[in-house]
Every structure is written in structure tokens, then in C-alpha cells.
Amino acid sequence: MGLPLAIGVSTAYCHDGIEDIELLWKLEPFDRLALICAHKAYRGEFTVAAELYG
């Protein structure tokens, strides 16, 4: 259905790709999750953390 499973709001001076690593633990109950769509700010540390979560 395309509904968001987790949403994060942070301050303007935080980098999205680092700050939103905190959202990954909220996605753990969704064992059928196959894809995370995000813009280029989520490359790097976020991608590594998402791969660790599986």
C-alpha cells in the first residue's frame, strides 16, 4: 500500500543520513521489508547500518 513504517523528525543542523539511523530499530518487527527508498543523503553510514540490521 506504500504506507510509511517509520518517520523521523530532526533539527535542521543534523545530517539526515546519520540522524535517521535511529529509525532502523523501529523497522525490526517488519520481517517482510525488502526495500528502503531514500534520497542521496542516506548513503554512507545509513546504508552500512541498514545492512547490519538486515
C-alpha positions as a printed NumPy array, in Angstrom:
array([[ 0.   ,  0.   ,  0.   ],
       [ 3.016,  2.308,  0.3  ],
       [ 2.304,  3.462,  3.851],
       [ 5.287,  4.755,  5.872],
       [ 6.5  ,  2.354,  8.555],
       [ 8.709,  4.82 , 10.431],
       [ 9.026,  8.603, 10.31 ],
       [11.716, 10.741, 11.871],
       [11.824, 14.468, 12.548],
       [15.105, 16.098, 13.485],
       [16.574, 19.562, 13.77 ],
       [17.83 , 21.378, 10.69 ],
       [21.51 , 21.154, 11.606],
       [21.588, 17.332, 11.798],
       [22.581, 15.24 ,  8.792],
       [19.626, 13.039,  7.794],
       [21.735, 10.039,  6.845],
       [23.311,  9.872, 10.295],
       [20.409, 11.041, 12.458],
       [17.848,  8.642, 10.98 ],
       [19.888,  5.547, 11.792],
       [17.759,  5.677, 14.937],
       [14.724,  4.708, 12.814],
       [16.124,  1.314, 11.863],
       [15.206, -0.358, 15.154],
       [11.556,  0.602, 14.5  ],
       [11.638, -1.482, 11.311],
       [12.765, -4.714, 13.007],
       [ 9.219, -6.109, 13.515],
       [ 8.606, -5.967,  9.744],
       [10.259, -9.193,  8.598],
       [ 8.907, -8.852,  5.041],
       [10.613, -5.49 ,  4.441],
       [12.696, -5.821,  1.27 ],
       [13.461, -2.231,  0.233],
       [14.195,  1.13 ,  1.814],
       [13.741,  4.085, -0.562],
       [15.616,  7.272,  0.296],
       [17.465, 10.141, -1.35 ],
       [21.262, 10.513, -1.671],
       [21.718, 11.86 ,  1.872],
       [21.18 ,  8.32 ,  3.153],
       [24.283,  6.869,  1.51 ],
       [27.29 ,  6.064,  3.647],
       [26.736,  5.426,  7.346],
       [22.988,  4.882,  6.997],
       [23.485,  2.27 ,  4.262],
       [26.063,  0.414,  6.359],
       [23.752,  0.453,  9.411],
       [20.776, -0.744,  7.331],
       [22.835, -3.67 ,  6.015],
       [23.791, -4.602,  9.591],
       [20.111, -4.675, 10.56 ],
       [19.449, -6.915,  7.574]])
